[in-house]
Amino acid sequence: MERLTPEQRLQIVQLYNENSRSVRNVFRALRSTYGQHNRPTERTIRNTITHFETQHSLLDNIRPNRPRPARCEENIAAVAESVHKDRGESIRRRSQQLRLTYGTTWRILRRVLKLKAYKLQLVQQLKPLDVPKRHRFALWALEKYQVDPTFSRQILFSCEAHFWLNGYVNKQNCGIWDEEQPEQIQELPLHPEKTTVWCGLWAGGIIGPYFFKNDAGANVTVNGDRYRAMITDYVMPEIEARDLGAIWFQQDGATSHTSHQSMDLLREHFGEHIISRFGPVDWPPRSCDITPLDFFLWGYVKSKVYADKPASIQALEENITRVIRQLPVEMLERVIENWTQRIDHLRRSNGQHLIDIIFKN
């Protein structure tokens, strides 16, 4: 029930005097006015009577504005100077150095100085020769885009990722209540199970997932022979089934991708439409920020597949397949549009990190 008005409080006081000064009788009498479930509680009635008898008033007490010496100009200036000297200091350490409470320091930072806490962003380290390569690729891609605005929709971006079986227990979040020490332990494997998955992404959909396995069905990592077998037995039939004959094929510079045998196989299928290290169009190294699978797909999939805590590699792979196949085409189209924006930022930054993308998008 909302706060009582002075008229409602007066009614309670009158009923209290008319009903043998009994809170219980007042509670019963108010049923005819408010109904059974909307009437003031006995506690509210008792507090109203006590307030009237002690304060001789039916109005709320008006508290005078108390001074806030902790947030005086001197302390505000001290916190501001502390931030100017070291922006990365924690609130707790800062409050200890200034001999202020944690709450006071926090309020000065947030409410008075209007500051916000930002987390450090981790990006791929670039080597000196990477920057001009990134810039040249951006210029080439934008030139193709100017000639054909649908160019970005004609690229099949490809990449692999490892998905580790999520079978660990965080002992800090696991408590066992018992009368005696249960001596509960959990054995962890030296090499946790994982699955290696490949996908190809373009504006119209996703080819994959493809899981690398040997003839016995066991999970294996990628090497040149397995990569070429995937291209021949899986990727090319999928491209033909989708009628993507003129598509560009992009891959990173992994050794299994760029060996002589692998590049010869790709040239056989894609001709000059290859974006790769040692390819007709050079793909810049250490450029996860412009690879749609790295800046979007793998993070999105990993945020979904562990929700039900899969207990086996088979369950994990089923989750990966389900999440990828449920991705709407509209989302992939937006990813490719974002890729074009990233390429333009890459041109304007002369190949440096995409600061505008990292902190604003």
Secondary structure, DSSP 8 states (H G I E B T S, - for coil): -----HHHHHHHHHHHHHTTT-HHHHHHHTHHHH-TTTS--HHHHHHHHHHHHHHS-SS---------GGG-HHHHHHHHHHHHH-TT--HHHHHHHHT--HHHHHHIIIIIS--------------TTHHHHHHHHHHHHHHHHHH-TTGGGGEEEEEEEEEE------GGG-----SS---------SS--EEEEEEEEETTEEEEEEE-B-TTS-B----HHHHHHHIIIIIHHHHHHTT-TT-EEE----HHHHSHHHHHHHHHHHTT-EESTTSSB---SS-GGG-HIIIIIHHHHHHHHTTT---SHHHHHHHHHHHHHT--HHHHHHHHHHHHHHHHHHHHTTTS--HHHHHH-
